[in-house]
């Protein structure tokens, strides 16, 4: 008994549409990261995405399989900007750098920083502005970041 070719085509078309939808979601997410988030937030997001799921360890080692210049280009930044961001993370005890290995030492604070905007105006070290920003809807947060 042969299967119905129109049913097979519809099934294939739906799978193809689902796959294209997932790719579009990823691209839109990357575009949002590049346009609406600062370098430290993009770095924190990237670090968390490199962690194995579920995150159970207190610290995670991430082996870099590319140069710092290539990684910076993925963030839409220069290698110097990436170096400064890594230095800020080291100063805040969020990570250690050992050659081509990054060791995330403070996953909870790294997660907080990926979900919010780093405080730039005051000299506070080691914190993110999460409390006030989480009460503002995403659309207004985006408008606020553009206005700043």
C-alpha positions, 0 to 999 in steps of 0.5 A: 500500500502506497502513501498519499503523496499530497499528505507526505508533501504537506507533512514535509512543508510543515516541517520545513516551515517549522525549521525556517521559523526556528532559524528566524527566531534565532536570527531575530534574537541575535539581532536584538542582542547586537542592537539592544544589549551592551557588550557585557550582557552579550558576553554573559549570555554567550557564556551561559549558552556555552554551559552544559544543560542543566547547569549543576556545577558551581564553575564551568570550563569553556574551551575556546575553539576560535581566536579572540578576534573571531569571537569578538566579531561574533559579538559585533565588537573589536578584540580590544572591547572583548578584552576589556569586557573579559577584564571586567568579568575577571575583576568582578570574580565572574570568570578566570582566563587560562590560555584558551579556556574560560572558567565561569566561577560565579554562574548565578551572578553571570545569569543575573547580568545576562538578564539585565543591564550593567550599571554604568553610571555609578562606580558600583562593582560586581552588580547589575541593575536588575531590580528596577529594570525587571519591572519595566516592560521589554518595549519600554526598556528597549526605548530607554536603552536607545534614549540613553 
